[in-house]
């Protein structure tokens, strides 16, 4: 059994039955940073010696200078780690702390309610094409019309050791990576309905692109035909839909985000609006299968 918080976090990260192992690569990387911070600050603390007032103090320190969102993320990771220790490891000190933390209430960050308007999405698309980044214009159209988040549209690069299968790979900094999750032409059927894997609850998601005007505009420009003429035959049969023009590979998350921000700034989009504001909710244009 772990004696210190740092030992508990290390077990949480590596145990095959830990919820940490079930997270996608990108989420794991984000959570890893939070766990490293907790370990760096309080990993030396004995689980037996930690009290509820310590947890309150830690949260208050994390929330200093208005950093409520950061404190919420850190305390949320701590809750998950302690629940793991209480349930999977059946550790009595973890059970005590998990119960105590469950009874504490902390300030939560205000929900983000900012959204990109249709006119702003059009401005971004126009500026992206003007700068030669047609792929960003197409991605913006998919995000806005279908309310898809960035990862669903452009995918992400992950180490080859990750379990997902992919036929798109690259070598970066001497390491082989593969591309997963993004939109593929093979998911588009003959009637221009895009089919995507959903959650266990929602099942397969279907989007009729004929009811998505921005997407149809961008695909027509891509195919050099009018929207009225556009058919499945004008579009590729396989491969990623969104490709970085300079590299002929899917975008990396950081590079796409940086280029999108530059284009948005040139299009006059306020700095407080971000790419994530293109997709607040996921709505199926046809519906779940």
N, C-alpha and C positions, 0 to 999 in steps of 0.2 A: 504494500500500500504506500502511496506517496506521503512524505512527511511535509514537504513544502509546496507552496502554490506553483513554483516553477516545475517541480517534478510532476505535479498533476497535469499541467499544461503540456509537458513533453509526452506523457502517456496519451493524453487526449489527441494530440497530433498524429500519433503513430498507431494507435490501437485499431485493429481491423473493424471493430464494432462501433467505432466512434462516428458520430454524425459528420465530423470533419472530413472523413474519407468519402462521403457521398456528395460533397459539394463539387460544382464544376470548377475547372482549373482557375478561371478568373476570379471567382468568389473566394476560393481557397487562398489565392495570393493576397487578396484584400484582407481577409480575416487573419492571415499569417502576420501581417504588419501590426494588427491590433494586439494579437497574442504576444508578439515580441515586445511591444511596449509595456504590456502588463508584467511580463517576465522581467524586463529590465528594471522596472520600478519596484515591484513587490514580489518577484519570484523567490526571494530569499526568506520570505515570511513563512513561519510554521503555520500549517492549517489549524492546528490546535490553538494557536495563540491569536488568530484573527477573530475579531468580534464585529457585531453589526455596526457599531459606531466607526470601526475602521473602514467598512465598506462605504458608509456615508461620507467619511472624510475623503476617501479616494475619489468618489464621484465628484465631490465639491471642488477638489483640486483640478480634476480633468475639465470641469465645466467653467473654470476661471476665464475671465475676460470674454464672456458670452459664448464659449465653445460648448453649447448645450448638445449640439448634434454629435460632436466628437465624444463627449461624456456618455451619451446614450448608446453609441456604438460600442464603446469599451465595456460599459456595465452589462450590455446585452451579451457580449462574448463571455463575460465572467459568469453570467447566469447559465449559459449553455455548458460551460466547462464544469461548473459545480453540479449541475443536474447529471451530467455524464458520470462524475465521480460518485454521486449518490445512488444512481441506478445501476449502471454497468459494473462499476467497481465495488458497489455496496459498501462504501466507506462512510463511517458514522460522522466524521468531521465534515465531509462534503455534504452529507444529508442535513446536518445542523446549519451549515452556512447557506445551502440552497433554500432551506425553509425560511431562514431569516431574511435572505435577500428577496425572496418572493413576497414577503410582507412589507417590504420597504417600497415607497413610491417616490419617484424622481421626476423632475421636469422633463417633458418631451419636446423635441424640436417641432416648430410649427410646420404643418404639411406644406409642401411646395405646390402652389396653385398657379404658377405662371405657365402660360401656353403660347406657342407660336401660332399666329393667325394664318389663314390661307394666303393673304396678301404677302405676309413676311416669307412664307414658304416659297411663293413664286419669285420673290426678289432673290432669295438664296439660290434657287435653281438657275435663274437668269445669270446671276453673277458667276456661278460655278461654271456654266457653259462658256461665258465670256473669257474666263481665265483658262479654259481648256480642261477643266475637271468635270467632264460630263458624268463620270461615275458618281460624283457627289450630288449632282442634280438628280440623277436617277434614285440614289439612296434617299435623298430628301423627299422625293415623291412617294416612295414606298412607306417611309416612316409616317408622313402626314396622312396620306389617304387611307392606309391600312392600320394606322396606330400601332406600328411595330417598333420595338425598341432597337437601339443601334446594334446590339449584339445579334439579334435575330436577322437583321438586314445584311450587315457586313461580315458576320461571323467573328472568329478569333483564332489566333495562332497559339497552339499549345505544344508542349513537349511530346515526342513520339511515345513516351511511356504512358500517356493518358489512354483510357480505354476506348474512346471513340474511334471509329474507322474513318479514313479519309484517303482519297487518291490525289490530294493536292498537298505537296510537301515542298520544303525549301531548306537551305542551309543558311543559318544566320549566326554570326560570331562563332563559327566552328561547330554549331549544334544543329541537328536536324529537327525541324518542327513540322507540324501538320495543321491544316486549316479545317475547322469544324464549325457547324451550326449555321452558317450564313445561307442566304438565298441561292438556290441553284436553278438553272434553266430546266433541269429534268423534273422539277416540281410543278411545272406549268403544263396543263393538259391542252388538248386540241381546241377547247372552247375558251381558252384564256382564263381558266380557273386555276389559281395557285393553291396547292395543298401543302400544309405544313403540319408537322407533328406538334400536338398540343400537350397539355398536362394529362395526368391520369383522369382527372375529373372532366376536362373539356373534350378529350379525344382529339381526333384530327380536325384541324381548322381549315376552312375553305374560304378563299377570297376571289370573287369574280372581278377580274381586273377591268372588265368593260364598265363596271360601276365605279371605277377609280380614275377620275379624269386626269389628275396630274400624272399618274403612272402611265396611262395610255398616251398622253402627250409625249412623255419622255421616251417611251418605247417606239413611238412613231418617228421621233427625231433620230433615235439610235438606228432604226431600220431604213431611214430616208424614204418613208412613205407617209401618206396622210393617215390620220386616226381612222378614218372611214375605210381605208384600204388595208389596215393592219390585220394580219392573221398570224396564227402560230407558225406558219411556214416562213415568215420573215425573220424569226428569232432563232438563236442557237438552240441546239438540242441538249447540250450538256455543259457542265462547267459552272463556276461561280458567276452570278449575275453582276456583282459589283467588283470591278477590278481597278486597281491603281494604274492609271494610264502610263506612268513612268516606268513601272516595274512589271506590268503584265501579270501581277499576282494580286490576291486580295489584300486590302488595306490592313495594316496593323491598327489596333485600337487607338494608340497614342497619336499616330500620324494622321489618321482620319479626323480625330477630334481637333488636332491643331490646325489642319487645313480648313476644316469646317468653320472654326472660329475666325480665321483670317477672312474667309469669304463672307461670313455673316457680318463682320465689322465693315467690310467694303460695301455691303448691301444696306448698311444703315441699321442693322439689328442691334438693339441695346445690349450692353454687356451682361445684364442680369439674366438674359435669356440664353439657355444652353441647348445643345443638341437634344438632350433628354426631354426637353419641353415640346418636342415634335410629337411625342407619343405618350399621352397620359394614361390612356386605357387601351386595352386590346379589344377591338370590336370586329367581328367577322362580317364581311360584306354579304356573304351567302349564309354563313352560319356553321356551326359545328356539325360534322358528319355523324 
